[in-house]
Amino acid sequence: MSVQIERLEHNMVKLTIEVAPEKLADAMKHSYEKQKNRIRMDGFRKGKVPYIMVERMYGPEFFYEDAADELIQAEYPGALEEFGEEVTSVPSIEVVQIEKGKPFIFSAEIAVKPPVELGAYEGVEVTKVDTRVMAKDIEAALQEELQKNSRLETVDREIKDGDTAVIDFVGSVDGEEFEGGTAEGYTLNIGSHTFVDNFEEQLIGHKAGEDVDVNVTFPENYQSEELAGQPALFKVKIQEVKEKQIPEADDEFAQEVSEFDTLAEYKDSLKAKIKEEKVNQARVSQEEEALKKIVESSTMDVPQAMVDTQVKQMMRDLEMNLAQTGISMDMYYKYTNSSEEEIRARFDEQALEQIKTTLVIEAIAEAQNIEATDEEVDDELKKTAELYDMDPKTLLEVTKDEEKKGIRREIAIRKAVDYVMDNVKEIKKSDAKKKKKEEASKDE
């Protein structure tokens, strides 16, 4: 095998791979072996037609497609290894020459990792985030916990907003019942807007045991085309009315939901938790701000093929995630009033920004000689083992070098981000706005 390398524009490379005629002949024979049991010819039993007879009748072209696929799969990895650079896209393959007795030649256009001309990455200005915990924050967290621990109790009164009603209902359009419009013992939270139109509001003021006619109109974009925009009547029987009982915020409550004996101690724990969350959120916000500024001040020529490869992965991830909830891509396009082209266009922008950010972080790691140690890789694998209840020693032994290489890369990226954040310069929000305004006026 020989490999010719041609540099194209925008960090694209064309590899032209030439394979010896003997390997093409072998691949054609393999194609024959795969297909011979399906080949019929007068005078021969099924599966017994000689190779030479097949070639005479159908021509050597009969075997070319299978042979080309075999040789591309076999030779392309070796060509990449000989090329030696980091490839960032799936290849665009083209057969250049396939003819019996001659070398098999094919080309592969690929994107390579683009070089990055880094902008300033030390002393990047980020907006200072207030991480103080206020009394209202603690009170809101406490109220949330009280709501979580509330319970429903049956009451003998009219339904109010916020209550829970247990109902039977039968829905119809023009007197005809429709699929999915009937239920018994359905639990409905009044004010949740679970049902269409003002269904829930029409139950307010009624008591258990009452029958209520509820008139609604389905929205124009309703998922069922038969019901979209249609007026409907629901015959509702109210079986039960329940009221949310919220516990008292006292020492007894604190003992029930935590390891603390007093409400004061419990509130202190909520304060510490809120503080941790605010600090983490501030870190994420400042990281995004710092990296965005570095990307904007850096220069790189990202090949579209690299973006396309990431978009394909994003589309596959979306499809898999939707499938887990029983939603197909066609259903998703319908529900979101979008199309595959629109989703791909949106992902295209996201993918480009993600790629640029990753390239910049990797360039910083390289500039600062930031690498992952063997001990850090082992620690990461041990954490994974604990997470999945595996034996750490076994996981260390079975993890392949290529997988460890990926772990090293992720650790180096995290360390590079830490390096950036250790060197940022925090400025007040008012100062940041003032500076942005000044820069905008300069541009004008």
N, C-alpha and C positions, 0 to 999 in steps of 0.2 A: 504494500500500500504506500502511495505517495500522497502528500498533502500540499497543495498550493494555497497560499494565504493572500487575499486581496483586501486591502483596507478601503472601506466605503465611507460615505459621509455619515455624520451623526453617530459615530461610534458603532457602526455596523461593520461586520466582517463577512467576507464570502470565502468559505473553505471549498476548494475543489478537490475531491478525493478520487484517486484512480486505483482501481482494484485489478489484480492480475487476471488474465483471461481464464486461467485454470480455476480460479475461485468462482467465476461466473459459470463455468461448465459444471462444477460441483453443485452449485445452487440450482441450476436447471435440472440436474439429476434428482436433487431433493424434491423439487417441485413435481417431477414425474412420480416419485414414490408416494407423495401425498395424494395425488390425483388418480393413480392408476386403477384403483378399485371402482372408479366412476366412469372409466373410459370403455366404450364399446366399439368393436370393429368386427365385421364379418370374418369368420374363419378363426377367431380367437375367443377363448373363454373370457368372461368378465374378470378384469384384473390381471390378465396375462398378455395384454398387448405390449410388444416390445417397445422400448423407448424410441428406437430408430424409426419404427413404423408410425408412431404418434407424430414424430417430428416431420416425417415425409408428408403425412396427410394434412397436418395443421400448420406446419412451419414451426421454426424455433420460437416464434413470437408467442406460441401457446404457453411457454414456460416463463416468459419475461417478467410478468407482474409479480409472481411469487418469488422468483429469483432476486428481483430488485429489492423487494421488502426484506428478504433474508439478509442480503449483503449490506443494506443500509443499517439494519439493526446491529449487525455484527461489526461493521467497520467504523460507524460514526463515533462510538465511545473512544476508540483508539485514536481517531483523528483529533478529538477534543483534547485527549491527554497529550498528544504531540503538540497541539496548538498552545496549551499551557496557561492560557489566560482565563479569567473568571467570566463565564458566559451567563447572561442575565435574561435570556428569553428562550422559548422553544424554537427549534430551527425551522426555517422555511426550506423544504427539500425540493430539489428539481433533478430529474434524471437527465444527464447531458448526453450520455452514449450508452446504449445497450445493444450489442450485436455479437452473435456467436463468433468466437475466435478472436475477438478484440477485447481490450481492457474495458471493464465496466467503470463508467465515470458518472459521478453525481456531485451536486453542489449543495451546500447548506449555508444559508444566510442567517447570521446570528447577531444578537446584540451583545456587546461586551460592557463591563462595568466602566462607566465614564469617569475620567479624572475630575477632581474637584479643586477649584481654586478657592480656598477658604477665605471668607471675610473675617472680621474681628470676632473672636469667640471667647476672649478673656475680658472681664469687666463689662459684660453686656448689661445694660440697664433694664431692670424689670420693676414692675409696679409693686410697691409694698402692699401686702394684704393684711388687713386687720384680723388677727386671730383671737382677739379677746372674747371671753365668754361672758355674755350679759345675763342678768337675772331673767330676762324674757326668754332667752334661749333655754335655760334650765326649766322654766315653767312650761314651755312648749313641749320639751322632751318628756316631762312628767305627765302632762296631759295626754300625750301620745301613748305612754305606757298604761295610763288609766283606761284609755279607750280600748287598747289591746286586751285588757283584762276585764272588760265589761261583759255582762251577760244579758240575755234576753228573757224577759218575764212577761207572761200573758196578762193583759189588762182588759178591763171591761169598760171601754170608752170608745169614742170616735177616733178614727185614724188621724194622726198629725204628721207633718213633715218630719222625717227622721225615724219614724216607726218602721216596724217590719210587719208585713201582712202576709198571711198564708191564704192563698186563693186557688179556686178552680176557675178555669175560663175556657170559653169556646169562641174562636174568631171566625168571622164570615165576611165575604165580599159579595155584595148583591145577593145575599141569602144563601150563598154556597160556602160551606166550610172549606178551608184551605189547609194544605199540609203544613204541619208545624205550628198550627194555631190553636191547639188544644192541650191542656195540661190539668192535672189534679194535684193539690197539695203543693203548689209552687210557692216558694219563699221569695218575696219581693221586697227589697229595701226602698221605701218611699223617699224619693229625692235622689236616688242613684242614677236616674235616667237610663236604666237598663232597657226599658221598653220604649217603643217608638212614640213620637209626638208627645202629647200631654197625658198619656195613659195614667201615669202614677198620680198626677195632680187630681184627676177625676175620682180617685178613691178617697181622698182626704174628706173628712166629715162623715164618713160612713162607719158603721159598726159591724162586728162579727155577726153573722147570720143574715145580713142584708144581701140582696141581689142588686147589682149595678150594671147599667148599660153604659159601656165606655166606647165613645166614638173617636176614632183617630184616622189620620191620613199618612200612609207610608211615604217616606221621602222619595224624590224622583230618582236618586242614585241607589235605591235599596238593592241589596244583592240578588233578590229574586225579581226577575224581570216581570213576572206575572203580577206581582204585588206593587211594584214601583209606581208611586204616584196615586195609588188607589185608596179610596176611603173604605174603612172597615169598621165593623161592629164587633165588640167583644162582650159576650154575656159573662159577667163575673159574679162568682159567689164568694163572699168573704167568710173564710172559715175561722180565722183567728187574728187577733191584733196583739203585737208584742212591742214592748218598750225596752229600750236599752237602759240597763241599770249600771251606772258607773260607780266603782268603789270609792270610798273616801281615801284621800291622800293622808295617811297617818302611819304610825309606826307598824301597825298590824299589816298594812299593805306592803310596806318595805320588807317585812319579814317573809311575806308570802312570795314575793317576786325576786328576792335577792338573798345574798348571804349576810346582809346588814341587819342590825337590830333596830335602828332608828331611821326615821324619814330623813333626818339631817345627813346621816352618813350615806344614805342612798342617793340623795341629791348631790352630794360631793362626788360620788362615783359617776353620776350623769354628767357633771361638770367636766370631769377628767376625760370622759369619752367624747364629749362635744369638742373639747380642746384638741384632742388627737385628730378628730375628723377635720376640724378647721385647718390644722397644720398640714395635714395630708392634702386637703383640697388646695391650699395655698401653694404647696409645692408643685402640684400638677399644673395649676394655672401659670405659675412662674416658669416652669419648664417649657410649656407650650409657647409662652411669650418669648423666652430666650431663644429657643430653637427656631422659631419663625423669623426672628430678626437675623439670626446667623444665616439661615437659608436665603433670605432676601439679599444679604450682602455677599453671598457666595455665588460662584459661577460654575455651571456644569451643563453639558449638552446631553440630556437624557433621551436615548433612542425610543421611538414610539413602540417598537417591538417589545421593549422592556415593560412599558406601560401596559400594552395589550396583554402580555402574559399575566401581569398582576390582576388586571380586570377580569380575565377568564377565571382566575382563582376566586376572586370576590363573588363572581356570579355563581360559581359552583358552591361556595359557602352559603350564599343566600338560598339557593335551591335546597341544599341539605337541611338548613335550619327551618325553612318553611315546611319541608316534607315531614319533619318531626311533629309538626302541629297539624298535619293533614291538609296543608294548603299547597296546591300546585302553583307553578309559575304563572300559568294562564289566569288562575283565580286571583293571584297577587296583582297582576297587571289590571285586572278588572276592578278589584277593591280599591286600588290606589289611583285609578283613572290614569294609568301611565302605560308605557310600552317598553319593550325590550331595548329599543334604541335610546329612550330617555334614561332608563336605568343605567345602561352602559355609559352614556355620556356623563352622568353624575359620578359614576365610579371612576371614569377616566380622570376627572379632576382630582378626586380623592387619592387615586393611585399615584398620580404624578407628585402630589404633595408628600405622600408617605415615602416614596422613593427618594425624593430630594432630601427629606429629613434624615433618612437612614444613611444615605451617602455622606451627608455632612458629618453625622456622628462618627461614622467609620473613619472619615478623613481626620477628624480630631483625635481619635484613638491612635491612628497611625502617626500623626504629627507629635503626639506626646508619648509615643512608645507605650501605650496602655495595652496590656495583654492580660489574659486570665492565667493564673497559676494552676498547676496540676491539683493543688490542694483545693482551690476554689471550684474546680470542675468536680472533684470528688464530693465536696460538700453539697453541690447542687444536685448531684445524683442521689446522695443520701436523703436530701429533702424530698426528692421525688419518690424514693422508696418508702419513706414514712407516710407520705400522702396516700399511696396506694397499698399500704400495708404489705410491702415486699421486703425481702431480705436484702439489705444494702450491699452486702458482699456479692451476692448473686447478680444484682443489677450492674454493679461495677464490672463484673466479669463479662457479661453478655452485651454490654453497650459497645457498639462498633466505633471505630476510629472516626468515621464520617459523622456519626451522631455526636461524638465528643467535640468534633470540630465546630459543629453548630452551637453547642453549649458554650464553647470558648468565645465564639463570636457574640452571643447574647450577653455574656458576662462583661466582655470588653465594651460593648455598647452601653451597658448600665454604668460601668465605671467612667466612661467618657462623659455621659450625661452628668454624673456626680461631679466630675472635674469642672464642667461648665458651671454648675449650680454653686459649687464652692467658691467660684470667682465672680459671681454676678454682683452688680451694684444695685441695691434697692433704692428706689426713689418714690416719693409720695405721689399719690394718685393725681393730686392737683398739679404737681410739677410735671408729671408725665403728660397731662392734657395740655399744659402750657407749652411744653417743648414740641408736642405734635402740631399745635397750632402755628408755632413759629416756623417749623419745617414746611408746613403747607403754604404759608405766606411766601416763603423763599422760592418755592416751586412756581408760584404764580408770577 
